[in-house]
Amino acid sequence: MTYPASPVVPNAHFTSPNIKRALATLPGLLMASVVAASAYWLRELPGLKTFSPLILAILIGTAFHNFIGTPAIAKPGVAFSMRRLLRFGIILLGFQLTASQIVEVGYRDFLIIAATLAATFTFTVWMGRLLGVERKLAQLIAAGTSICGASAVIATNTVTNGDDEDVAYAVACVTIFGSVAMFAYPLLPGLLHLDPHAYGLWSGASIHEIAQVVAAAFQGSKQAGEFGTIAKLARVMLLAPVVIVLGWMASRNTASRGSTSAKPPMPWFVLGFIAVVGLNSVMAIPVAAKAEIVAATTFLLSVALAAMGLETDIRKLSARGIRPALLGALAFLFIASFSLVSIKLWG
């Protein structure tokens, strides 16, 4: 007597809906990757090397979306890039930091960096309220100015949940005013009587993007450049507590409105970032391998910002008006002044 064969139950991970979802992300993921790769190519043109590929990626993506249009088939992959790839890229940022770098800065210089960050963030949010800038956009400009430019903007937006146009506007602010600092700072050490250590600290504590800090600080001297880079990385370390606090505040505000869907106060990717910093501090990673990780991190974040550009509508961006740009300018002047005075008094 023969028995019918037992039916084969497919693994849940390989069911057709999961395969369809994975395939649906491919067009948008490929499009965002091509835009990011174009940003790297564009950096090779004269005068553009100092701009981060993250910044160029969102500019190219925004131009494509508004002049050509992002096809509907790309939407799932664009959303995947803006969320999953972004969070993974932020986790990998931890490989660029170690506890020893914080120690190398010294407690007094680190306090200056931390005080500058806290004061700038608070001032920018407060001034945004006075100027009538929407709270989420003001927080993104505050994060980008006070911490580390575009990376801080996109990390902060994971808990503030601003619009893509808010992200694009904030990135534009930190790009413009960070670039102003990059060209203006090297003209000032003699006038302000800053030695290489003080100039490096000022650059690292107040200029927006890491690439802009490197470009400005090394024009002072090799010593200024090296310490400016370390000071900037110490500032990047403070990204985690800022995002945690903002996540907690968002959770509390949501709960106070009676919503049952409040976010947990500590985003999981921030925990991953902290864990990677700890791993990088106790484990010797080969220089070549670390260089590959850093390159992969920058590319992942560039893909995420390219995806944001592919969702950014310039008409909505222009609707924000001139007030957020004024806020970005005031935040830049504040962080430059506050950090300089702090260094003169306590540095």
C-alpha positions in Angstrom: 0.0 0.0 0.0 1.4 3.4 -0.9 0.9 6.6 1.0 0.8 10.1 -0.5 3.8 12.1 0.0 3.7 14.7 2.8 3.3 18.2 1.6 6.5 20.3 1.8 6.1 23.4 3.9 8.3 26.2 2.7 10.5 28.0 5.1 8.9 31.2 6.3 11.9 33.2 5.2 11.5 32.1 1.6 7.7 32.5 1.2 6.7 34.3 -2.0 5.5 37.5 -0.1 9.0 37.9 1.4 10.6 37.3 -1.9 8.3 39.8 -3.5 9.1 42.4 -0.9 12.8 41.9 -1.4 12.5 42.2 -5.1 10.3 45.3 -4.8 13.2 47.1 -3.0 15.7 46.4 -5.7 14.8 49.2 -8.2 14.8 52.0 -5.6 17.9 50.6 -3.8 19.7 50.5 -7.1 18.6 54.0 -8.0 19.7 55.4 -4.7 23.1 53.6 -5.0 23.6 55.1 -8.5 22.9 58.6 -7.1 25.4 58.0 -4.3 28.0 56.7 -6.7 27.4 59.8 -8.8 28.2 61.9 -5.7 31.6 60.2 -5.4 32.3 60.9 -9.1 31.2 64.6 -8.7 33.7 65.0 -5.8 36.6 64.4 -8.2 35.8 67.7 -10.0 37.9 70.7 -9.1 36.7 72.5 -6.0 34.3 69.8 -4.8 36.7 67.5 -2.9 36.0 69.2 0.4 32.3 68.4 0.2 31.1 65.2 1.8 29.5 62.7 -0.6 26.5 62.7 1.8 25.8 66.3 0.9 26.3 65.8 -2.8 24.1 62.7 -2.8 21.1 64.5 -1.4 21.6 67.4 -3.8 21.8 65.0 -6.8 18.8 63.0 -5.6 16.7 66.2 -5.0 17.6 67.5 -8.5 16.6 64.2 -10.1 13.3 64.0 -8.2 12.3 67.5 -9.1 13.5 67.7 -12.7 12.9 64.1 -13.9 10.8 62.5 -11.2 11.3 59.4 -9.0 9.3 56.5 -10.6 6.7 54.7 -8.5 8.5 51.4 -8.8 11.4 52.9 -6.9 9.4 53.9 -3.8 9.8 50.7 -1.7 13.6 50.6 -2.2 13.9 54.4 -1.5 12.0 53.9 1.8 14.2 50.9 2.7 17.4 53.0 2.0 16.1 55.9 4.1 15.3 53.7 7.1 17.2 50.4 7.3 20.4 51.3 5.5 20.5 54.6 7.4 20.3 53.0 10.8 23.0 50.4 9.9 25.3 53.1 8.6 24.9 55.0 11.9 25.9 51.8 13.8 29.0 51.5 11.7 30.0 55.1 12.5 31.1 53.6 15.9 34.1 52.1 14.2 35.5 55.6 13.7 35.6 56.3 17.5 37.4 54.9 20.5 37.4 55.7 24.2 41.2 56.5 24.0 40.4 59.4 21.6 38.1 60.9 24.2 40.9 60.5 26.8 43.4 62.1 24.4 41.3 65.2 24.1 41.6 65.8 27.9 38.8 66.5 30.4 39.0 70.3 30.1 38.8 70.4 26.3 36.1 67.7 26.3 34.1 69.9 28.7 34.4 72.8 26.3 33.2 70.6 23.4 30.3 69.3 25.4 29.3 72.7 26.8 29.5 74.2 23.3 27.3 71.4 21.9 24.7 71.7 24.7 24.6 75.5 24.6 24.3 75.6 20.7 21.5 73.0 20.6 19.6 74.8 23.3 20.1 78.2 21.7 19.1 77.0 18.3 15.8 75.3 19.5 15.0 78.4 21.6 15.7 80.8 18.7 13.7 78.6 16.4 10.7 79.1 18.6 11.2 82.9 18.6 11.5 82.9 14.8 8.5 80.7 14.3 10.5 77.8 12.8 8.7 74.4 13.1 10.0 72.5 16.1 11.2 69.4 14.2 13.1 71.5 11.6 14.7 73.6 14.4 15.9 70.4 16.2 17.4 69.1 12.9 19.3 72.4 12.3 20.3 72.3 16.0 21.7 68.8 15.7 23.5 69.4 12.4 25.1 72.6 13.7 26.0 71.4 17.2 27.2 67.8 16.5 28.4 66.6 13.1 26.5 68.0 10.1 24.5 65.8 7.8 25.1 62.6 9.8 23.6 64.2 12.9 20.7 65.5 10.9 19.7 62.1 9.6 20.3 60.4 12.9 18.2 62.9 14.8 15.4 62.6 12.3 15.0 58.9 13.2 13.4 60.1 16.5 12.0 63.5 15.5 10.3 62.1 12.4 10.6 65.3 10.4 9.6 65.5 6.7 12.2 64.8 4.0 12.1 68.5 3.1 13.0 69.3 6.8 16.0 67.0 6.4 17.0 68.5 3.1 16.7 72.1 4.5 18.8 71.2 7.6 21.5 69.6 5.5 21.6 72.6 3.2 22.0 74.9 6.3 24.9 72.9 7.7 26.5 72.6 4.3 26.4 76.3 3.5 27.5 77.6 6.9 30.0 74.8 7.5 31.6 75.8 4.1 31.7 79.4 5.2 33.6 78.3 8.4 35.9 76.1 6.3 37.1 79.0 4.3 37.0 81.7 7.0 38.6 80.0 9.9 42.1 79.6 8.4 42.3 83.4 8.0 41.7 84.0 11.8 44.3 82.2 14.0 46.8 85.1 13.9 44.1 87.8 14.4 42.6 85.9 17.3 46.0 84.9 18.8 45.3 81.1 18.7 48.1 78.6 18.9 47.8 75.4 16.9 46.2 73.5 19.8 43.6 76.2 20.5 42.9 76.6 16.7 42.5 72.9 16.3 40.1 72.7 19.3 38.1 75.7 18.0 37.8 74.0 14.5 36.8 70.6 16.0 34.4 72.1 18.5 32.5 74.4 16.1 32.7 73.5 12.4 29.9 71.3 11.2 31.1 68.4 9.0 34.2 66.2 9.7 35.5 66.9 6.1 35.2 70.6 6.7 37.0 70.4 10.0 39.9 68.5 8.4 40.1 71.0 5.5 40.1 74.0 7.8 42.3 72.7 10.7 45.1 71.4 8.5 45.5 74.8 6.9 46.6 76.0 10.3 49.3 73.4 10.8 49.8 69.6 11.0 49.4 69.8 14.8 46.2 71.8 14.5 44.8 69.5 11.9 45.5 66.3 14.0 44.0 67.7 17.2 41.1 69.3 15.3 40.2 65.9 13.9 40.4 64.2 17.3 38.3 67.0 18.9 35.7 66.6 16.2 35.5 62.8 16.7 35.0 63.5 20.4 32.1 65.7 19.5 30.6 63.0 17.2 30.7 60.7 20.3 28.0 62.9 21.8 25.6 62.1 19.0 24.4 59.0 21.0 23.3 60.8 24.2 21.6 63.6 22.2 19.6 61.1 20.1 18.7 59.1 23.2 17.4 62.3 25.0 15.4 63.4 22.0 13.9 60.0 21.7 12.9 60.0 25.3 11.4 63.5 24.9 9.5 62.4 21.8 8.2 59.3 23.7 7.0 61.4 26.6 5.3 64.0 24.4 3.5 61.2 22.5 2.4 59.6 25.8 1.2 62.9 27.2 -1.2 63.2 24.2 -2.7 59.9 25.1 -1.2 57.9 22.3 -0.4 54.2 23.0 2.2 54.0 20.2 4.9 56.0 21.9 8.4 55.2 20.9 10.9 53.6 23.3 13.2 56.3 24.7 16.4 54.6 23.5 16.5 53.8 19.8 18.1 50.4 19.1 20.5 51.7 16.5 22.0 54.1 19.1 22.6 51.1 21.4 24.4 49.4 18.4 26.5 52.6 17.9 27.6 52.6 21.5 28.3 48.8 21.4 30.5 49.3 18.3 32.4 52.1 19.9 33.1 49.8 22.9 34.2 47.0 20.6 36.4 49.3 18.6 38.0 50.5 21.9 39.0 47.0 23.2 39.6 45.1 20.0 42.5 45.8 17.6 41.0 46.0 14.1 43.5 45.9 11.2 44.0 49.3 9.6 43.1 48.1 6.2 39.9 46.5 7.5 38.9 49.6 9.4 39.5 51.7 6.2 37.1 49.5 4.3 34.5 49.8 7.1 34.8 53.6 7.1 34.4 53.7 3.3 31.4 51.3 3.5 29.8 53.5 6.2 30.2 56.7 4.2 28.7 55.0 1.1 25.7 53.6 3.1 24.9 57.0 4.6 25.3 58.5 1.1 22.8 56.0 -0.3 20.4 57.0 2.6 20.7 60.7 1.8 20.4 60.0 -1.9 17.1 58.3 -1.1 15.9 61.3 0.9 16.8 63.5 -2.0 14.7 61.2 -4.3 11.7 62.0 -2.0 12.3 65.7 -1.5 10.0 68.2 -3.2 11.6 71.6 -3.8 8.2 73.3 -3.7 7.7 72.0 -0.2 11.2 73.0 0.7 10.7 76.6 -0.5 7.5 76.7 1.5 9.6 76.7 4.7 10.7 80.2 3.8 13.8 82.2 4.8 13.4 81.9 8.6 15.1 78.4 8.9 18.0 79.7 6.9 18.3 82.7 9.3 18.1 80.2 12.2 21.0 78.2 10.6 23.1 81.4 10.3 22.4 82.5 13.9 23.3 78.9 15.1 26.6 79.1 13.2 27.5 82.4 14.7 26.6 81.2 18.1 28.7 78.0 18.0 31.7 79.9 16.6 31.5 82.6 19.2 30.6 80.4 22.2 33.4 77.9 21.5 36.0 80.7 20.9 35.1 82.5 24.2 35.2 79.2 26.1 38.6 78.3 24.7 39.9 81.8 25.6 38.6 81.6 29.1 39.2 77.9 30.0 41.2 76.3 27.2 
